[in-house]
Amino acid sequence: MRWTRDPVPAPQWWSTSTDDLPPPRTKKTPVEWEITKAVLKELIRRLRAGEPMPKTYTDDPWLWSKDSFHEGKVRHVGKWLIFVDPSHINGQWVAIDLATSMKELGVEAKVTTAFEVLDGHHVICVYTADWRDEADVMRVREYLRRLGFTDTLFYKRDSDTRAGRSTHTYKA
């Protein structure tokens, strides 16, 4: 006798609608809650579509934001370095990627994949066009805070990376 099982229904959270999500556990502004819902919706869409996600992708060491717009024309690029636990990387990458594509963050972003996890953490780099423009660098840092990246982050000039220097320009 062959045993068969009825298909298991999808969990309740596996919906594309974010209207039924429970209220947040932390106090978020209405705008921050809308950002959270948009990120969750996009994460679910990407998982269903089978798009590469940093936690499991192993073909390349980096995934890049879809809508970078500096196109290599910027000479004074710098980046915020965000170290993320692997258990949270997919959702946090989607948040960064969405904000970059909406041109709310810097000019480009990238994330380490499962191909190259560094010291047990993924690294997300959020690039700004000009490290000399402190107002823009700090504007991006403030937006990262709104996305939930409240730990101390380090900002590094790309020229320092290429020269092999491990110094940082800003710490915030």
ChimeraX commands (.cxc) that place a marker at each C-alpha (Angstrom):
marker #1 position 0.00,0.00,0.00 radius 0.5
marker #1 position 1.33,3.38,-0.99 radius 0.5
marker #1 position 1.05,6.19,1.53 radius 0.5
marker #1 position 0.24,9.68,0.25 radius 0.5
marker #1 position -0.04,12.98,2.01 radius 0.5
marker #1 position -2.31,15.87,1.35 radius 0.5
marker #1 position -0.37,18.96,0.29 radius 0.5
marker #1 position 0.60,21.11,3.25 radius 0.5
marker #1 position -0.96,24.55,3.06 radius 0.5
marker #1 position 1.45,27.48,2.85 radius 0.5
marker #1 position 2.13,29.13,6.19 radius 0.5
marker #1 position 0.08,32.21,6.94 radius 0.5
marker #1 position 3.11,34.50,6.67 radius 0.5
marker #1 position 3.81,33.28,3.11 radius 0.5
marker #1 position 1.45,35.81,1.60 radius 0.5
marker #1 position 2.28,38.65,-0.75 radius 0.5
marker #1 position -0.05,40.90,1.21 radius 0.5
marker #1 position 1.49,42.82,4.10 radius 0.5
marker #1 position -1.84,44.24,5.25 radius 0.5
marker #1 position -2.36,41.37,7.70 radius 0.5
marker #1 position 1.05,41.57,9.35 radius 0.5
marker #1 position 1.01,41.97,13.11 radius 0.5
marker #1 position 1.88,45.37,14.54 radius 0.5
marker #1 position 5.61,45.95,15.08 radius 0.5
marker #1 position 7.23,44.99,18.38 radius 0.5
marker #1 position 9.24,48.18,18.44 radius 0.5
marker #1 position 7.94,51.68,18.13 radius 0.5
marker #1 position 8.31,52.66,14.50 radius 0.5
marker #1 position 7.01,55.69,12.76 radius 0.5
marker #1 position 4.33,55.09,10.11 radius 0.5
marker #1 position 6.95,55.70,7.40 radius 0.5
marker #1 position 9.34,53.15,8.95 radius 0.5
marker #1 position 6.52,50.60,9.19 radius 0.5
marker #1 position 5.71,51.16,5.50 radius 0.5
marker #1 position 9.39,50.58,4.65 radius 0.5
marker #1 position 9.35,47.36,6.67 radius 0.5
marker #1 position 6.23,46.12,4.88 radius 0.5
marker #1 position 7.72,46.97,1.46 radius 0.5
marker #1 position 10.92,45.09,2.30 radius 0.5
marker #1 position 9.00,42.01,3.46 radius 0.5
marker #1 position 6.84,42.06,0.35 radius 0.5
marker #1 position 9.90,42.34,-1.91 radius 0.5
marker #1 position 11.74,39.60,0.00 radius 0.5
marker #1 position 8.83,37.22,-0.48 radius 0.5
marker #1 position 8.60,38.12,-4.18 radius 0.5
marker #1 position 12.32,37.47,-4.70 radius 0.5
marker #1 position 12.24,34.16,-2.84 radius 0.5
marker #1 position 9.26,32.98,-4.87 radius 0.5
marker #1 position 10.94,34.04,-8.11 radius 0.5
marker #1 position 14.09,32.13,-7.18 radius 0.5
marker #1 position 16.31,35.22,-7.38 radius 0.5
marker #1 position 19.82,34.91,-5.93 radius 0.5
marker #1 position 19.96,35.68,-2.22 radius 0.5
marker #1 position 23.20,36.28,-0.28 radius 0.5
marker #1 position 22.61,33.54,2.30 radius 0.5
marker #1 position 22.58,30.74,-0.29 radius 0.5
marker #1 position 24.13,32.10,-3.52 radius 0.5
marker #1 position 27.57,30.59,-4.22 radius 0.5
marker #1 position 28.34,31.40,-7.88 radius 0.5
marker #1 position 30.10,34.71,-7.13 radius 0.5
marker #1 position 31.53,36.34,-4.00 radius 0.5
marker #1 position 29.32,39.47,-4.38 radius 0.5
marker #1 position 25.78,40.38,-5.35 radius 0.5
marker #1 position 25.38,43.97,-6.58 radius 0.5
marker #1 position 22.38,46.27,-6.31 radius 0.5
marker #1 position 20.19,46.13,-9.39 radius 0.5
marker #1 position 19.99,49.83,-10.06 radius 0.5
marker #1 position 23.41,51.29,-9.42 radius 0.5
marker #1 position 23.76,54.58,-11.20 radius 0.5
marker #1 position 27.28,55.89,-10.80 radius 0.5
marker #1 position 28.52,53.81,-13.77 radius 0.5
marker #1 position 32.18,54.07,-12.80 radius 0.5
marker #1 position 32.35,57.81,-13.46 radius 0.5
marker #1 position 32.92,58.84,-9.84 radius 0.5
marker #1 position 36.50,59.26,-8.68 radius 0.5
marker #1 position 36.05,59.85,-4.94 radius 0.5
marker #1 position 33.83,56.91,-4.02 radius 0.5
marker #1 position 33.57,55.73,-0.43 radius 0.5
marker #1 position 31.44,53.15,1.33 radius 0.5
marker #1 position 29.66,52.38,4.57 radius 0.5
marker #1 position 30.57,48.88,5.78 radius 0.5
marker #1 position 27.77,46.94,7.46 radius 0.5
marker #1 position 28.55,43.59,9.10 radius 0.5
marker #1 position 25.47,41.36,9.22 radius 0.5
marker #1 position 24.77,38.02,10.87 radius 0.5
marker #1 position 24.00,35.35,8.22 radius 0.5
marker #1 position 20.59,34.64,9.76 radius 0.5
marker #1 position 19.43,38.19,8.90 radius 0.5
marker #1 position 21.28,38.85,5.66 radius 0.5
marker #1 position 18.54,38.24,3.07 radius 0.5
marker #1 position 16.03,40.70,4.54 radius 0.5
marker #1 position 18.67,43.32,5.29 radius 0.5
marker #1 position 20.10,43.04,1.77 radius 0.5
marker #1 position 16.65,43.51,0.25 radius 0.5
marker #1 position 16.17,46.66,2.37 radius 0.5
marker #1 position 19.49,48.09,1.15 radius 0.5
marker #1 position 18.88,47.07,-2.47 radius 0.5
marker #1 position 15.39,48.63,-2.51 radius 0.5
marker #1 position 16.61,51.88,-0.97 radius 0.5
marker #1 position 19.49,52.03,-3.46 radius 0.5
marker #1 position 17.19,51.45,-6.41 radius 0.5
marker #1 position 14.93,54.26,-5.13 radius 0.5
marker #1 position 18.04,56.48,-4.99 radius 0.5
marker #1 position 17.52,57.04,-1.24 radius 0.5
marker #1 position 20.93,55.65,-0.32 radius 0.5
marker #1 position 24.21,55.95,-2.12 radius 0.5
marker #1 position 25.11,55.31,-5.72 radius 0.5
marker #1 position 25.56,51.55,-5.43 radius 0.5
marker #1 position 25.54,48.64,-2.98 radius 0.5
marker #1 position 26.91,45.11,-2.82 radius 0.5
marker #1 position 26.81,42.19,-0.39 radius 0.5
marker #1 position 28.99,39.15,0.21 radius 0.5
marker #1 position 27.35,35.85,-0.67 radius 0.5
marker #1 position 27.62,32.36,0.83 radius 0.5
marker #1 position 30.65,32.03,-1.51 radius 0.5
marker #1 position 32.64,34.28,0.84 radius 0.5
marker #1 position 31.36,34.89,4.36 radius 0.5
marker #1 position 33.98,36.91,6.27 radius 0.5
marker #1 position 34.62,35.98,9.94 radius 0.5
marker #1 position 31.12,34.55,10.26 radius 0.5
marker #1 position 29.42,37.69,8.93 radius 0.5
marker #1 position 28.25,39.00,5.61 radius 0.5
marker #1 position 29.36,42.47,4.60 radius 0.5
marker #1 position 27.10,44.99,2.89 radius 0.5
marker #1 position 28.86,47.95,1.27 radius 0.5
marker #1 position 26.77,51.06,0.59 radius 0.5
marker #1 position 28.67,53.40,-1.72 radius 0.5
marker #1 position 28.48,57.18,-1.83 radius 0.5
marker #1 position 29.62,59.26,-4.76 radius 0.5
marker #1 position 32.16,61.44,-2.95 radius 0.5
marker #1 position 33.75,60.75,0.42 radius 0.5
marker #1 position 34.65,64.45,0.66 radius 0.5
marker #1 position 30.94,65.40,0.79 radius 0.5
marker #1 position 30.43,64.84,4.53 radius 0.5
marker #1 position 26.80,66.02,4.40 radius 0.5
marker #1 position 25.89,63.34,1.84 radius 0.5
marker #1 position 27.91,60.66,3.64 radius 0.5
marker #1 position 26.05,61.41,6.89 radius 0.5
marker #1 position 22.69,61.63,5.07 radius 0.5
marker #1 position 23.23,58.06,3.90 radius 0.5
marker #1 position 24.25,57.04,7.45 radius 0.5
marker #1 position 21.04,58.55,8.84 radius 0.5
marker #1 position 18.96,56.66,6.26 radius 0.5
marker #1 position 20.75,53.45,7.27 radius 0.5
marker #1 position 19.69,54.16,10.86 radius 0.5
marker #1 position 16.08,54.50,9.71 radius 0.5
marker #1 position 16.43,51.08,8.07 radius 0.5
marker #1 position 17.50,49.63,11.44 radius 0.5
marker #1 position 21.29,49.66,11.17 radius 0.5
marker #1 position 21.87,51.35,14.52 radius 0.5
marker #1 position 25.19,49.75,15.51 radius 0.5
marker #1 position 28.42,51.64,14.92 radius 0.5
marker #1 position 29.34,51.55,11.23 radius 0.5
marker #1 position 32.61,52.37,9.53 radius 0.5
marker #1 position 33.03,54.43,6.37 radius 0.5
marker #1 position 36.02,53.81,4.12 radius 0.5
marker #1 position 37.34,55.49,1.00 radius 0.5
marker #1 position 37.62,53.18,-2.01 radius 0.5
marker #1 position 41.12,54.50,-2.64 radius 0.5
marker #1 position 42.14,53.17,0.80 radius 0.5
marker #1 position 40.71,49.75,-0.08 radius 0.5
marker #1 position 42.60,49.65,-3.38 radius 0.5
marker #1 position 45.80,50.69,-1.59 radius 0.5
marker #1 position 45.36,47.91,0.99 radius 0.5
marker #1 position 44.89,50.30,3.93 radius 0.5
marker #1 position 42.52,49.18,6.69 radius 0.5
marker #1 position 41.85,52.68,8.02 radius 0.5
marker #1 position 38.41,54.26,8.05 radius 0.5
marker #1 position 37.39,57.83,7.28 radius 0.5
marker #1 position 34.28,58.06,9.47 radius 0.5
marker #1 position 32.85,56.07,12.36 radius 0.5
marker #1 position 29.20,56.65,13.21 radius 0.5
marker link #1:1,2 radius 0.2
marker link #1:2,3 radius 0.2
marker link #1:3,4 radius 0.2
marker link #1:4,5 radius 0.2
marker link #1:5,6 radius 0.2
marker link #1:6,7 radius 0.2
marker link #1:7,8 radius 0.2
marker link #1:8,9 radius 0.2
marker link #1:9,10 radius 0.2
marker link #1:10,11 radius 0.2
marker link #1:11,12 radius 0.2
marker link #1:12,13 radius 0.2
marker link #1:13,14 radius 0.2
marker link #1:14,15 radius 0.2
marker link #1:15,16 radius 0.2
marker link #1:16,17 radius 0.2
marker link #1:17,18 radius 0.2
marker link #1:18,19 radius 0.2
marker link #1:19,20 radius 0.2
marker link #1:20,21 radius 0.2
marker link #1:21,22 radius 0.2
marker link #1:22,23 radius 0.2
marker link #1:23,24 radius 0.2
marker link #1:24,25 radius 0.2
marker link #1:25,26 radius 0.2
marker link #1:26,27 radius 0.2
marker link #1:27,28 radius 0.2
marker link #1:28,29 radius 0.2
marker link #1:29,30 radius 0.2
marker link #1:30,31 radius 0.2
marker link #1:31,32 radius 0.2
marker link #1:32,33 radius 0.2
marker link #1:33,34 radius 0.2
marker link #1:34,35 radius 0.2
marker link #1:35,36 radius 0.2
marker link #1:36,37 radius 0.2
marker link #1:37,38 radius 0.2
marker link #1:38,39 radius 0.2
marker link #1:39,40 radius 0.2
marker link #1:40,41 radius 0.2
marker link #1:41,42 radius 0.2
marker link #1:42,43 radius 0.2
marker link #1:43,44 radius 0.2
marker link #1:44,45 radius 0.2
marker link #1:45,46 radius 0.2
marker link #1:46,47 radius 0.2
marker link #1:47,48 radius 0.2
marker link #1:48,49 radius 0.2
marker link #1:49,50 radius 0.2
marker link #1:50,51 radius 0.2
marker link #1:51,52 radius 0.2
marker link #1:52,53 radius 0.2
marker link #1:53,54 radius 0.2
marker link #1:54,55 radius 0.2
marker link #1:55,56 radius 0.2
marker link #1:56,57 radius 0.2
marker link #1:57,58 radius 0.2
marker link #1:58,59 radius 0.2
marker link #1:59,60 radius 0.2
marker link #1:60,61 radius 0.2
marker link #1:61,62 radius 0.2
marker link #1:62,63 radius 0.2
marker link #1:63,64 radius 0.2
marker link #1:64,65 radius 0.2
marker link #1:65,66 radius 0.2
marker link #1:66,67 radius 0.2
marker link #1:67,68 radius 0.2
marker link #1:68,69 radius 0.2
marker link #1:69,70 radius 0.2
marker link #1:70,71 radius 0.2
marker link #1:71,72 radius 0.2
marker link #1:72,73 radius 0.2
marker link #1:73,74 radius 0.2
marker link #1:74,75 radius 0.2
marker link #1:75,76 radius 0.2
marker link #1:76,77 radius 0.2
marker link #1:77,78 radius 0.2
marker link #1:78,79 radius 0.2
marker link #1:79,80 radius 0.2
marker link #1:80,81 radius 0.2
marker link #1:81,82 radius 0.2
marker link #1:82,83 radius 0.2
marker link #1:83,84 radius 0.2
marker link #1:84,85 radius 0.2
marker link #1:85,86 radius 0.2
marker link #1:86,87 radius 0.2
marker link #1:87,88 radius 0.2
marker link #1:88,89 radius 0.2
marker link #1:89,90 radius 0.2
marker link #1:90,91 radius 0.2
marker link #1:91,92 radius 0.2
marker link #1:92,93 radius 0.2
marker link #1:93,94 radius 0.2
marker link #1:94,95 radius 0.2
marker link #1:95,96 radius 0.2
marker link #1:96,97 radius 0.2
marker link #1:97,98 radius 0.2
marker link #1:98,99 radius 0.2
marker link #1:99,100 radius 0.2
marker link #1:100,101 radius 0.2
marker link #1:101,102 radius 0.2
marker link #1:102,103 radius 0.2
marker link #1:103,104 radius 0.2
marker link #1:104,105 radius 0.2
marker link #1:105,106 radius 0.2
marker link #1:106,107 radius 0.2
marker link #1:107,108 radius 0.2
marker link #1:108,109 radius 0.2
marker link #1:109,110 radius 0.2
marker link #1:110,111 radius 0.2
marker link #1:111,112 radius 0.2
marker link #1:112,113 radius 0.2
marker link #1:113,114 radius 0.2
marker link #1:114,115 radius 0.2
marker link #1:115,116 radius 0.2
marker link #1:116,117 radius 0.2
marker link #1:117,118 radius 0.2
marker link #1:118,119 radius 0.2
marker link #1:119,120 radius 0.2
marker link #1:120,121 radius 0.2
marker link #1:121,122 radius 0.2
marker link #1:122,123 radius 0.2
marker link #1:123,124 radius 0.2
marker link #1:124,125 radius 0.2
marker link #1:125,126 radius 0.2
marker link #1:126,127 radius 0.2
marker link #1:127,128 radius 0.2
marker link #1:128,129 radius 0.2
marker link #1:129,130 radius 0.2
marker link #1:130,131 radius 0.2
marker link #1:131,132 radius 0.2
marker link #1:132,133 radius 0.2
marker link #1:133,134 radius 0.2
marker link #1:134,135 radius 0.2
marker link #1:135,136 radius 0.2
marker link #1:136,137 radius 0.2
marker link #1:137,138 radius 0.2
marker link #1:138,139 radius 0.2
marker link #1:139,140 radius 0.2
marker link #1:140,141 radius 0.2
marker link #1:141,142 radius 0.2
marker link #1:142,143 radius 0.2
marker link #1:143,144 radius 0.2
marker link #1:144,145 radius 0.2
marker link #1:145,146 radius 0.2
marker link #1:146,147 radius 0.2
marker link #1:147,148 radius 0.2
marker link #1:148,149 radius 0.2
marker link #1:149,150 radius 0.2
marker link #1:150,151 radius 0.2
marker link #1:151,152 radius 0.2
marker link #1:152,153 radius 0.2
marker link #1:153,154 radius 0.2
marker link #1:154,155 radius 0.2
marker link #1:155,156 radius 0.2
marker link #1:156,157 radius 0.2
marker link #1:157,158 radius 0.2
marker link #1:158,159 radius 0.2
marker link #1:159,160 radius 0.2
marker link #1:160,161 radius 0.2
marker link #1:161,162 radius 0.2
marker link #1:162,163 radius 0.2
marker link #1:163,164 radius 0.2
marker link #1:164,165 radius 0.2
marker link #1:165,166 radius 0.2
marker link #1:166,167 radius 0.2
marker link #1:167,168 radius 0.2
marker link #1:168,169 radius 0.2
marker link #1:169,170 radius 0.2
marker link #1:170,171 radius 0.2
marker link #1:171,172 radius 0.2
view
